[in-house]
Structures are given as structure tokens and as C-alpha cells.
Amino acid sequence: MLEKGKISGVQMVLLLYPTVLATGFLALPTITYQYAQNDLWMTGILSIFMGLASVYAAVRLHELYPKENVVQHSERIVGKLAGKIIGTIFFLYSTHANGTIIRQYAEFVKGSFLFKTPILLISATMLLLASIAVRGGVETMARSAVIFTPIFIIPLLFLLLLIPDMDVRNIFPILSHGIIPVLKGTATPQAWLSELFFMTFFLPCMTDSNKGRKWGHLVLGAVVLSLTYVNLIMLFLFGSDTGNKSYPVLVAFRYISAANFFENLEALLLAMWIVGNFVKISVFLYASVLSFAQTMHLSEYRPIVFPIGILVLVFSFWDLPSTSRFGIYLMYAVPFLIPIVLTLIPLLLLFINRLRKF
């Protein structure tokens, strides 16, 4: 094993929770409303099936091949050459996806808070911090998640201060356009839930890896409940105007005003955005580094952390030259790309492994 560190099931949950939701909270309410409209709150619930498939694939492969992740499973199941191809796919996907995450993070910070700061500086500083964490190993990442994930969660509770301004009638009429628009709206959040498959890189490091299924289902449930919670608040607060706002959660935080004390809470959202994306970017970078190192059968992964971090930075500018292109990518490419890599390929590996035993 390249990774000698050990983490607990709770630490894995704290790593995976922001990995799915760090970017999802800001982008998903607007994207899902385009299709589902006032039924957007259902999209998170219906997305659970993709999450279940991803958790099942990760845990089942781990049970069949303990102490190995999906890159190592692949060579055992489909052979050395095909396994290297799959490992390369995971490396390229993780690196490319991390570039889009960095770009979205930097665009939001620059466009909403640090207007005059160069976007390259915002991206590079975050990648540097994430690279230092990944170079420190899985235990360093897990300890960071223990500190940062609660900071990521707590600001969401402040949205309850908006209850007096909410109108629950915005949820009606339910399914007035049928179930098809809701299913279309489910496409993007179910792609986000496919990212739970990244637990494959942490299961071999768990001290209680035999309980991986329990912890996987726990983080899945927490993610679905959180998505539904945020979607409902946005719907109750903004109604039909939800789809017209680029970042409805940011607008909601700006609305908060209670007892002339809790006001101008955008700083909380910024803190939430920074620490959540730090964990998410670290997890994706860790997956990229391990995928490359294990595909190439390197004896150590730490020397390649910073070079791959630079490659991620290149992807963040080269592949997505504008915000409009990024929006198109989220709506039309993500619903297919992520499930193919993080759900379909692992399920195919399980199917092929089953055929080999006949």
C-alpha cells in the first residue's frame, strides 16, 4: 500500500460530506429549478438511488479485494492493460474535475467578495494548501476535515433565521407538470452523489473498514437531507425567482437580519465555501495522485503531489475559459460524465468479476 495512514469511519464521513456538497449548495438549487421548478425539493430525494449504487460498488469491491482501491481492483479484474486504462481514466477524470471545482471556487470568491484579486492567485493559494494536506497523507486530510467540516455545516443553521420571511405555499401545486421535469432536474444532483464512490480511496485506510457500508449510507443520508433542506428553504424564500439567481444561497445569507445583531452574514458563507472546497479539492487531488501513482506502480506518491496540483491549475483555465461555458458544462456534461466514471465503470467491474467466477 502506498498509504500507510489510518482513519476512522467518522473521519471518512467528514471527508466525503463536503466532497459532495461544497459546490452543490450554491449551484444545484438554480440548476434543478430550471427543470423541476417548485418540485426541486424532490430532486435530492430521488437522487439517492445513484448514491446507493456508488456506495454499493465501492464497498462491494473493497469486500472482494481488501486493502485495495478501484485502480488496484481493475488490474486484478480485467487484466493489466485494461486495468491501466481504467486507472488512467480515473486519473484524468479526477484531475479535470478538480480543475472545474477550483474554477468554480475562484469565480465565486472573486465575483462576490474579492473583486480586484486576480483569479489565478485565488486558485493557486487554495491548490497550494490542498497539496500540502495531500502530501501530509490521509491522516492529515482527515484531521483537517474534523476541524473544517463542522465549520462548513454550522452556517446552514443560520438559514432558519429566515423562517418569518418564508412562504410554504411556494411548494404548491406539487407535481403540477408531472414527474418527467423532476427526473430531468434529478440528473445533476445524482451526478454529484456519484462522487461518494471516492470512498474507495479511503476504505483501505479505515480502522473499521468492515463497517464501510454503514458509514457510506450515513454520509449518503446526511447529504440527501442537507440538499433537501437547502432546496426547501430556497423555494420557500424565493419561490419562482429561485431559478433567476446565480447563487440563491448567497442572496439568502444577505437577507438574514435578526435582533439587529445577526446581519451581513455573507462572511459566514465565504468561510463555509472556503473550508468546504478545501476538503473537496484535497479529496479530488488525493484521488488523482493515488490513481497516477498506482497506475504507474510508483513506490511513493508524495513527490508527484505538487506537479499534479499544477496540472489541475492548468485544467481550471484551459478547459473552462468563461463562466457561461462552465454553466453549460454543469447542466449538460456533468449529468453524464460523473456517473459514467464513478458509478457505471465500478458496476461493470463488479459484473465482470462475477462473470469470471462462472
N, C-alpha and C positions, 0 to 999 in steps of 0.2 A: 504493500500500500504506500502511495506517495504521501498520504496524510496520516500522521500519527496521533493527531489530537482527538479528544473525546468531548462530546457534548451530550446534554440530557434531552429528553423529549420536549420539555418546556422550552428549552433554548431553540430547538428546531422550529417549534411553533412561532416563537418570537422572530425568527429569521424569515419564515415563509409568509407571515401575515402582511407585513409591509411590502414584501416582494410582489404580491398580487395587487395590493390596494394603493400603494404610494402614488402611482399615476392615475389609478382608476377613479378615485374620488372626484378629481377635478374634471376628467374628460367624459366619463361614462354617462352622467345624467343628461348632458347635452346630446350625445350620440344616440342613446337609446330613445330619447324623446322624439327624435326625428322620425322614428318608425312607430313606436308604441304609444306615443302621446301620453294621455293621462293614465295609461296602464303600464308606464315604465317601471313601476314598483314591482311588477311581476317578473321582470326580466332577470333579476338576480336570483329569484327562487327557481325559475326554470333552468337557469344555467348550472344548477347543482349537479345535473347528470354528467356534464362534461368533467366537472371536478371529481366526481366519484370515479369516472373512468381513468382519469390521470392518477389519482391516488392508488387505485387498484393495480394499475400497471406498474407503478413504482414499487409498491410493497410486494407484489407477487414476484417480480423479477428479483427483488432482494431476497425473498424467501428461497428462490431457486438457486441463486448464486450469492450467498452471504459475503460480506466484506468487499463487494464489488459494486461499481455504479454502472449505468447503462452503456458507457463506452466500452467497458471491460466485458459486460454481458454479450455485447454484439459480436465480438470476435469468437466467443465460445458457441454462439447460436448459429450464425450464418457464415462463419469462416473468416479467415484472417483478412482477405482483400475486401470483402463486403463489409466486414466489421470496421475496417479503417475508413471506408467511405461513409458509414453511419457516424463514426466519430468525427470526421471532418464536417459533416452536416451539422452536428451539434455545436462544434466549434464556431463555424461560420454563422449559424443562427444566433448563438449567444452573443457573439461579438457585434453582429449587425443590430440585433435588438437592443443591446446596451447603448449603441450609438444613438438610436432613436429615443431611448429613455433620457440620456444625457441632454439631447437636443430639446426635448420637451421640458425638462427641468430648467435648463438655462433660459429658454424662451419665456417661461412663466416668471422666473425671478427678474429677468431684465424688463419684461413688458409690464410688470405690475409693481415692482419695488425699486430695483437698481437700474434706473432708466439710462444712465450715462456710462455704466460699466460695460466694457467690451464682453461680448458673449463668450469669446474664447477664454477669457480669464475666469468667468463663472464656471464654464465646463471643465477647464483644466484643473482648477483647485479642487473641485469635487472628485475628479478622477484620481488626483494625487492622493487624497485622503483614503479613497476606496482601495487604491493599490497598496497603500501602507497596511491597511487592515487585512487584505487578502494575503499579502506577503507574511503577515504575522501568523496566518493559519486559521483553521476553522474555530479554534477556541477563542482567538482574538475577535473574530467576527461575531461569535455567539455572545461574548461578554458585552460587545458594543450593542448588540440587539437587545440585551436585557436592560440596558440603560435607555436606549433611544426609542424602542417600540412603545413603551408607556407614554413617552412624550408625544409620539405620533397619534396615540389613541385619545388621550385626555381632552385635547381641544374639541373633539367631536361632541363632547358632552355639553359644551357651551352653546351648541345649536339649539338646545332645549330652551334657552332663554328667549327664543323667538316664538314660543308657543302662543302668546297672545296675538301675534300677527298672522298666525296660520289659519287657513280655511279648509277644513276637512272635506268640504263639498267639492273641492277640486278633483277628488278621486272619482267622482261620478260623471257620466254613466260608465260602469265597468264593462269592458269588452264591447263597447258600442260599435267598434269596427271589426269585431271578430278576433279570432286567435292568431291569424296569419301575421298581422302587423307586430304583435307581441313576439312571435317567434323570430321575425326579422330583427327586432330590437335585441333579442337574446344573443344574436351572433357574436357581437363584440365582447360582452361580459363573459360568455362561455369561453372565448379565446383567452381572456385574462385568467380564468380559473384553470386553464390547462397548465399554467405556469407552476401549479402545485407539483407537477412532475419533477421539478428541480429538487424535491426531497430525495431523489435518487442519489444525489451527491452528498447528502448528509446522513442517510440511513446507515452506511458502513461505519460512521463515526459515532453513532449513538451508543450510550452505555446500556440502554434498554431497547435495542433495535427490534426485539421480538414484539414490542408494543407499537411498532411503526404505524400500523393500520389505525390504532386508536388515536394517536396524535395527528395523523393525517386527516381523519374525519373531524377531529376537534378544530383544526385550523380551517378546514373547509366550511364547517358550520359557522365559525366566527366571521369568516369573510362574507358568506351569503347574508347573514344577519346584518352586518355592517353596511353592505351595499343596499339592502332593502331599507334600512334606517335612513341613510342619506338620501336615497331616491324619494322616499315618502316626505321627508322634510322639504326637499326642493319643490316637490309637487304641491304640497300644502301651502308653501310660501309664495311661489311664483305662478303656479297654475300653468296656463297655456303659454306664458312667457318664458318657461324653462328652456325651451329649445332655441331661444334667441340670444342666450347668454353664453359666451365662450367659457367662462368659469363661474357657474352659478354658486358654487360653494364659497368662492371669494366674495361675491356680492352679498351672500347671506351673512358672512362674518362682518361685513361692513355695516349691515343693518342692526347688528346686536347693540342694544343700549338698555341697561338695567340699573336703576337706582343711581343714575349719574356717576357710576363708578366703572361698570363693565362697558366700555366703549372703545371704538377704534381697535378692534381685536385682530386686525389683519396680521399683526406681528405673530400672533399665535399660529395662524395658518402658514406663515412663512417658516416658522420653526418646525411645524409639523411636516411641511413639504421638504425641508432640508434633511431632517433626520430620517424620514421615511425613504427618501430617494437615496440617501447614503447607504442604507441597508440593502435596498433593491439593487443598486448599482454594484455593490460589493458581491452580492449573491450571483449576479449575472457574470461578473468578471471572474469570480471563482470557478463558475461552470466553464467559462471559456478557457481558462488556464488549465484546469484539470483535463478537459476534453483534448486540448492540444498535446499536453504532456503525455497522456496515456495513449493517445493515438500514435504518437511518435516514440513511445516506450522510453521516455526520459526518466532518469533516476531521481530528478529533483524538479519541482515546478516553480520554486521561488525566483530563480534568475529570469524567467520569462514574463513575470507579472507586469513589470513596467513597459517592456516592448509591446505587449498585447494591449495595455492601457493606452498607449499612443495610437495603436491601430483603431481602438474604439473611438478615440477622439477624431481621427480621420473620417471614420464612417459617419460620425454625427454631423459633419459639414458636407461631405462629398455626396452622400446619398439623399439628403433632405435639404435642398437649397433654400426652401421657403416654408413659411408656416402653412400656407394653403396646400402645398404638396404633402405636408405632414398630416393635415386633416384628411385628405383623400386616402392616404396610406392607412390611417386608423379605421376609416369606415369601410374600405373595400379590400384591402390586402390582409390586415390583421386577422379578420374572422376565418380566413382560410390558412394562412401561413402558420400561425401558432399551433392550432390543433393538429395540423399535419405532422409537425415536427415533434410536439410534446405529448400527443395522445395517439395518433394513428401509427407512427413508427414503433413506439413501445408495444402497442397492442399487436402489431404484426410480428414483432419479435416473440411475444408470448405464443402466438398462433403457430409460428414456425417451430418453436421449441416443443410445442405439443405434438406437431406432426412428426418430428424426429423420433419421438418415443414410440410411435406405432410400428 
